[in-house]
């Protein structure tokens, strides 16, 4: 492990992951934590398992987003040579607006119906994404309710203060993605790439597109199940009466 990104969700974590990939790092973002280590993270949060980050992330160069951001201190102890980047927004209010919008989208699936929510959250191949998200967000932010804005603001402030209090200054970069390549590359000792700094997932567009795709997948599968059940029912009725 070379880089631990300690910024909370909605501080540019997806763009940060892409930037590190451009610089040549193997990066795990939230989707990777859920896909490759989801069960291990749930065991840590819900079953009292002691984390073994050195083993879980032995082949990874960098991590971004939750849950590692919440465990930044323990991860930095597991990888004492890793540098830590605290991604931040322009202000608490800017971050809060972005986070509450994401939180509302995740919890309500952008207006999806009950069966769509149930399917995506519990039965589909994406279920770990949402199961883990609920667990880590409660731990990091204290609530899943969008109305808990004052709590979210407090958690954001306290997290950022704690990172800066715990991590030695020589290992830490407090970084707003608007600063571009220069401070990031200087901190990591990398050459500045020729391509522009990446901006990913702006305004939840990526997430909303993913949710729309998943709702479409569900609609197709649900229609297939209904048609199959109807055919089976017709076959049973035919055998009974004929």
Buried (B, 14 or more C-beta within 10 A) or exposed (E): BBBBBBBBBBBBBBBBBBBBBBBEBEBBBBBBBBBBBBEBBBBBBEEEEEBEBEEBBEEBBBBBBBBBBBBBBBBBEBBEEBBBBBBBBEEBEEBBBBBBBBBBBBBEBBEBEEEBBEBBBEEBEBBBBBBBBEBBBEBBBEBEBBEBBEEBBBBBEEBBEBBBEBBEEEBBBBBBBEEEBEBBBEBBEBEEBEEEBBEBBEEBEEBEEBBEEBBEBBEEEEEEEEEEEEEEEEEEEEEEEE
